[in-house]
């Protein structure tokens, strides 16, 4: 095959490589004046005037766009579990856990009639799970209760601010108003939760338990308590 393909003839052929022309680093320039020598060699590319003492390490940023991690819930947090809020404006109140949203936050409700806690999103770090649980297998939670449902409309707030730009001192902070849709959803969810509570054998104790706020007295330590 070496002879058939004629590789012996191709091997003998040598291509003449062109010699790379080196570019000059300096250029000769004429300089005026009797005491300057008449000529001077000047660099074409001038060197840097500032040289850092140490090069800083560049931080490597890796973008992983295709990975979606779901927040893992604690084993004690299941739908129907009564949890205690430890942060926020409703801290110390007992609420019912409905489900986990796509963002990883928990969807909880008071119910509102018992402790004035509406439908809210809460991070699992700010709740204490109790041993009290409700059976929510027959409760249907509306499908529209997601992360988008709880977003506030920023366009209306900006519009309200623009209208108040004329008089700075008369401007007031835009007040949040609960929509009719949210009030309707709150009543729907609360009626189903209260139906489960009232169907329980210890309904009187459970109603008082959900309505009463949680607090610690002297000599009580959370890490030694069983909730």
matplotlib code that plots the C-alpha trace (Angstrom):
import matplotlib.pyplot as plt

x = [0.0, 2.9, 4.1, 0.6, -0.4, 2.8, 3.7, 7.4, 7.1, 5.2, 7.6, 10.5, 8.7, 9.6, 7.6, 9.7, 8.5, 8.5, 10.7, 8.7, 9.7, 10.5, 8.9, 11.3, 10.9, 12.4, 12.3, 14.9, 13.5, 15.0, 15.3, 15.7, 18.2, 22.0, 22.6, 20.2, 22.4, 20.0, 18.7, 17.0, 15.7, 12.1, 10.0, 7.1, 5.1, 5.7, 6.0, 3.6, 4.4, 2.6, 3.5, 1.4, 3.4, 1.1, -1.6, -5.0, -6.7, -9.7, -12.9, -14.2, -17.9, -19.7, -23.3, -25.4, -28.7, -30.2, -30.2, -33.3, -33.0, -36.1, -35.8, -35.9, -38.4, -37.8, -39.4, -41.7, -43.2, -46.1, -49.4, -51.8, -49.0, -49.6, -46.5, -45.4, -44.2, -41.0, -40.5, -42.5, -45.5, -47.4, -44.5, -45.7, -49.0, -49.9, -50.8, -51.7, -49.3, -51.1, -48.4, -44.9, -44.7, -42.3, -40.1, -39.6, -41.6, -44.5, -48.1, -49.8, -53.1, -54.4, -57.2, -57.9, -61.0, -59.1, -55.8, -56.0, -53.2, -54.1, -52.8, -49.0, -45.7, -43.2, -39.6, -39.2, -36.4, -38.8, -41.3, -41.3, -43.2, -45.5, -46.8, -50.4, -51.6, -54.8, -56.1, -56.2, -56.7, -60.2, -59.4, -58.9, -56.5, -57.2, -54.7, -54.2, -52.4, -48.8, -45.8, -47.2, -50.5, -48.6, -46.6, -47.7, -48.3, -45.5, -46.9, -49.8, -47.5, -45.2, -48.3, -49.5, -46.0, -45.9, -49.3, -48.0, -44.7, -46.2, -46.5, -43.7, -45.1, -48.6, -47.4, -48.4, -47.1, -49.2, -51.4, -51.8, -55.4, -56.6, -58.3, -61.7, -60.2, -57.9, -60.8, -62.8, -59.9, -59.3, -62.9, -62.8, -59.7, -60.6, -64.1, -62.5, -59.8, -62.4, -64.6, -61.7, -61.0, -64.7, -64.8, -62.0, -62.9, -61.0, -62.4, -62.8, -59.2, -58.0, -59.8, -58.4, -54.9, -54.9, -56.2, -53.8, -50.3, -47.2, -44.9, -42.2, -42.2, -39.2, -37.6, -38.9, -36.2, -37.2, -34.5, -35.9, -39.5, -41.6, -44.0]
y = [0.0, 2.3, 1.8, 1.7, 5.0, 6.6, 7.7, 7.2, 9.9, 12.3, 11.8, 13.1, 16.3, 19.1, 22.3, 25.4, 27.1, 30.9, 32.5, 34.6, 38.2, 39.5, 42.9, 45.4, 46.3, 49.8, 52.5, 55.2, 58.7, 62.1, 64.4, 68.2, 70.2, 70.5, 68.7, 65.8, 63.7, 64.0, 60.4, 58.3, 54.7, 54.6, 51.5, 50.7, 49.1, 51.0, 48.9, 49.3, 51.9, 50.1, 46.6, 45.0, 43.3, 40.3, 39.2, 38.7, 35.4, 35.6, 34.0, 31.2, 31.4, 28.3, 28.8, 25.7, 26.6, 23.2, 22.2, 22.9, 21.9, 21.4, 22.4, 19.3, 19.4, 18.1, 14.8, 16.3, 18.8, 17.1, 18.5, 18.9, 19.4, 22.2, 24.4, 27.3, 30.5, 31.9, 35.0, 37.7, 39.7, 36.5, 35.0, 32.7, 31.7, 28.2, 27.6, 24.6, 23.5, 23.0, 22.1, 23.0, 25.4, 25.2, 27.8, 25.6, 27.8, 26.5, 27.5, 27.9, 29.3, 30.1, 29.6, 33.3, 33.0, 31.5, 33.5, 36.1, 34.4, 34.5, 32.4, 33.0, 31.7, 30.8, 29.5, 26.1, 27.6, 29.8, 27.2, 24.5, 21.3, 19.9, 16.4, 17.6, 16.7, 17.1, 14.7, 16.8, 13.9, 15.1, 18.8, 20.2, 23.2, 25.6, 25.1, 28.8, 29.1, 29.2, 31.6, 33.9, 34.2, 36.0, 38.4, 42.1, 44.2, 46.8, 48.7, 50.0, 51.2, 53.0, 54.6, 55.9, 57.4, 59.2, 60.8, 62.1, 63.5, 67.1, 67.6, 65.9, 66.7, 65.5, 62.2, 59.1, 55.6, 53.3, 51.1, 47.4, 46.3, 42.7, 41.7, 40.1, 37.0, 36.5, 37.0, 34.3, 31.9, 32.5, 31.6, 28.5, 27.1, 28.1, 26.5, 23.2, 23.3, 24.2, 21.3, 18.9, 20.4, 20.2, 16.5, 15.7, 14.0, 16.7, 19.6, 21.9, 21.4, 21.7, 25.0, 26.5, 25.1, 26.8, 30.1, 30.3, 31.9, 30.0, 31.4, 30.2, 30.8, 30.8, 27.4, 26.2, 25.3, 24.7, 22.1, 20.0, 20.3, 18.0, 20.0]
z = [0.0, 0.7, -3.0, -4.5, -3.0, -4.0, -0.5, -1.3, -4.0, -1.7, 1.1, -1.0, -1.9, 0.5, 0.7, 1.0, 4.2, 4.0, 6.6, 9.0, 8.8, 12.3, 13.0, 14.4, 18.1, 17.7, 15.1, 14.4, 14.6, 13.9, 16.9, 16.5, 18.4, 18.4, 21.7, 21.1, 18.8, 15.8, 16.0, 18.6, 18.8, 19.9, 20.9, 18.7, 21.5, 24.8, 27.9, 30.8, 33.4, 36.2, 37.2, 40.1, 42.8, 42.9, 40.5, 42.1, 41.5, 39.3, 40.7, 38.5, 38.1, 36.9, 35.6, 35.8, 34.1, 33.7, 37.4, 39.5, 43.1, 45.2, 48.9, 51.0, 53.9, 57.4, 58.1, 60.8, 58.3, 56.5, 55.3, 58.2, 60.8, 63.3, 63.4, 65.6, 63.9, 65.6, 63.4, 61.7, 62.8, 63.7, 65.8, 68.6, 66.8, 65.9, 62.2, 60.0, 57.3, 54.0, 51.5, 50.1, 47.1, 44.2, 45.7, 48.8, 51.1, 53.2, 52.7, 56.1, 57.4, 60.9, 60.3, 60.2, 62.3, 65.2, 65.4, 62.6, 60.5, 56.8, 54.0, 54.1, 52.8, 55.5, 55.4, 57.2, 59.2, 61.1, 62.2, 65.0, 64.1, 66.8, 67.3, 66.6, 63.1, 61.2, 58.5, 55.3, 52.9, 52.1, 52.0, 48.5, 48.4, 45.4, 42.6, 42.2, 45.6, 44.3, 44.5, 41.8, 43.8, 46.6, 44.5, 44.9, 41.9, 41.8, 38.8, 40.8, 43.6, 41.0, 39.4, 42.8, 43.6, 40.2, 40.9, 44.3, 42.9, 42.7, 46.4, 48.3, 51.8, 51.0, 49.6, 51.6, 51.6, 49.4, 51.5, 50.7, 50.2, 50.3, 47.0, 46.9, 45.3, 48.3, 50.8, 48.9, 48.9, 52.6, 53.5, 51.3, 52.9, 56.4, 56.2, 55.1, 57.8, 60.5, 59.3, 60.0, 63.4, 64.4, 63.3, 65.7, 69.0, 71.0, 69.0, 72.0, 73.1, 69.5, 68.9, 72.1, 71.2, 67.8, 69.2, 72.1, 71.4, 72.3, 75.0, 77.4, 81.2, 83.5, 83.8, 80.5, 77.9, 74.2, 73.6, 76.5, 75.5, 73.4, 71.1]

ax = plt.figure().add_subplot(projection="3d")
ax.plot(x, y, z, "-o")
ax.set_aspect("equal")
plt.show()
